[in-house]
């Protein structure tokens, strides 16, 4: 026996969201050999959910199993705890309380199962297969319905003493600022830089500027996509929505940089479709708030991973972390 | 040969400050076997400074050297870079530019030399010998003339990609707030929670409240010590100075907790003499700004190390880090 042929090892990556759960078989090169999905919300009992996963994934394993070895399962899920393998009090999932998810998975599939929250998984995926390949210090910020984050320092994810580190979306960027619709906190990054926050900003700004194109849309059509459309057409109010959002984001990023001094910050999620409308002011205000020793050093870039696959790749990366 | 007798290994710990440089020989139990100091500002050439260190330290080594083995030298200094062993552009030290300090020390003393900034060294000292013994995730905040920090995550110091991580004193707690006297940034933690910041707050508040005891002191006697004296005597304005400072500190700490989820935050430095006048509002505002999953979990405590020795112990801990 000598070297192990890494190309023959595979991992299952599973991304559990409130509505859908996506899964795939991934090899060491970050290729998804087979994939599928089930509806999370169809299963009120976690045991039924795991049974459904098994029924759907087993045929995929059998299909690719010649010459391959299944090393384990990686799961990204809201409120998943890396240390305990549990999903704890997740507000958007059907299973209440503290669910021993990793243990149940291991019993069913017969291989080890590791878990972490979805943003941490995405950061691992970027390090193994995406824009952060070869980087040992970077921060991943997901700008979607909410704002999530995963922090890599010295080549490792920062989990904190309890597995819950990296809730950067909930750091306060404006004390006494906008009240968060769910947490009740005032002035958090998520209140401004999430898709939800951008829609709030846009509704506020369009009321102040009756000439804005944004006023041509009904209330419920105001979202980061329609604001982007108006910005592309040159609407100053829409452009200002992203400038304001970028400023808040940039100020927060400066604080993050002075914490862990990453070589890059990766942005990910639906909101980044705004492109330079968001990126330029974010970069400007990040640089402006940094100590001189940190300036012009930190790359601020968009993720390279295909959004549909990133979550699966990231979850599978948990299996090979530190190996 | 079997086990190594750890009690016979020693390290040199050196703490370089703008005025004085303190050094000591330290064993694995955190006992300082011998110590001394020289004036940093007496040496315009770094080579002369290192020669003076050697002349002063060599006799101490000879004195304790029976049955001991010198493992190395650890140095805490402003703007010291862990990765390169250099001191870079330190505004308060006599040597300009980028000084290859570790290399020069190694050539002179014939043992390895490791360096980091003073606050990082203090954090290592707390982990090896102080209030953070046995902890793998904590943040050390030094509240002195400035505000420094050292972050331990998963048992390791966070250095960042360039060795400069952990500048938490320069994170912004109030965008557009008080202008920093040196960096020019607006609303940084250091502008409020350092001894310098507290004196500024006290001068502002006493002008607003002519009845305050603080008005019995000349302008240049207003500092965190005199504010503490007035607070002890029940002066409401002095108490409000610490409450305001504690609020800003607590808001900043909440953001730090949501970054790395530490089990404790250790406060260190002259300002902590204010005791509960500072600690209680800091704790209140930290808890208030945390997501529920972090609440009532993080210990907020004062350092246990003797301040005069802590810097030496911390620097010496660099030698044995990760061993």
Boltz contact constraints between the chains, C-beta under 6 A:
constraints:
  - contact:
      token1: [A, 137]
      token2: [B, 160]
      max_distance: 6.0
  - contact:
      token1: [A, 137]
      token2: [B, 161]
      max_distance: 6.0
  - contact:
      token1: [A, 153]
      token2: [B, 158]
      max_distance: 6.0
  - contact:
      token1: [A, 158]
      token2: [B, 153]
      max_distance: 6.0
  - contact:
      token1: [A, 158]
      token2: [B, 260]
      max_distance: 6.0
  - contact:
      token1: [A, 160]
      token2: [B, 137]
      max_distance: 6.0
  - contact:
      token1: [A, 160]
      token2: [B, 260]
      max_distance: 6.0
  - contact:
      token1: [A, 160]
      token2: [B, 261]
      max_distance: 6.0
  - contact:
      token1: [A, 161]
      token2: [B, 137]
      max_distance: 6.0
  - contact:
      token1: [A, 161]
      token2: [B, 263]
      max_distance: 6.0
  - contact:
      token1: [A, 162]
      token2: [B, 261]
      max_distance: 6.0
  - contact:
      token1: [A, 164]
      token2: [B, 261]
      max_distance: 6.0
  - contact:
      token1: [A, 164]
      token2: [B, 293]
      max_distance: 6.0
  - contact:
      token1: [A, 165]
      token2: [B, 260]
      max_distance: 6.0
  - contact:
      token1: [A, 165]
      token2: [B, 261]
      max_distance: 6.0
  - contact:
      token1: [A, 167]
      token2: [B, 258]
      max_distance: 6.0
  - contact:
      token1: [A, 167]
      token2: [B, 291]
      max_distance: 6.0
  - contact:
      token1: [A, 170]
      token2: [B, 258]
      max_distance: 6.0
  - contact:
      token1: [A, 170]
      token2: [B, 291]
      max_distance: 6.0
  - contact:
      token1: [A, 171]
      token2: [B, 255]
      max_distance: 6.0
  - contact:
      token1: [A, 171]
      token2: [B, 258]
      max_distance: 6.0
  - contact:
      token1: [A, 172]
      token2: [B, 289]
      max_distance: 6.0
  - contact:
      token1: [A, 175]
      token2: [B, 251]
      max_distance: 6.0
  - contact:
      token1: [A, 251]
      token2: [B, 175]
      max_distance: 6.0
  - contact:
      token1: [A, 255]
      token2: [B, 171]
      max_distance: 6.0
  - contact:
      token1: [A, 258]
      token2: [B, 167]
      max_distance: 6.0
  - contact:
      token1: [A, 258]
      token2: [B, 170]
      max_distance: 6.0
  - contact:
      token1: [A, 258]
      token2: [B, 171]
      max_distance: 6.0
  - contact:
      token1: [A, 259]
      token2: [B, 259]
      max_distance: 6.0
  - contact:
      token1: [A, 260]
      token2: [B, 158]
      max_distance: 6.0
  - contact:
      token1: [A, 260]
      token2: [B, 160]
      max_distance: 6.0
  - contact:
      token1: [A, 260]
      token2: [B, 165]
      max_distance: 6.0
  - contact:
      token1: [A, 261]
      token2: [B, 160]
      max_distance: 6.0
  - contact:
      token1: [A, 261]
      token2: [B, 162]
      max_distance: 6.0
  - contact:
      token1: [A, 261]
      token2: [B, 164]
      max_distance: 6.0
  - contact:
      token1: [A, 261]
      token2: [B, 165]
      max_distance: 6.0
  - contact:
      token1: [A, 263]
      token2: [B, 161]
      max_distance: 6.0
  - contact:
      token1: [A, 289]
      token2: [B, 172]
      max_distance: 6.0
  - contact:
      token1: [A, 291]
      token2: [B, 167]
      max_distance: 6.0
  - contact:
      token1: [A, 291]
      token2: [B, 170]
      max_distance: 6.0
  - contact:
      token1: [A, 293]
      token2: [B, 164]
      max_distance: 6.0
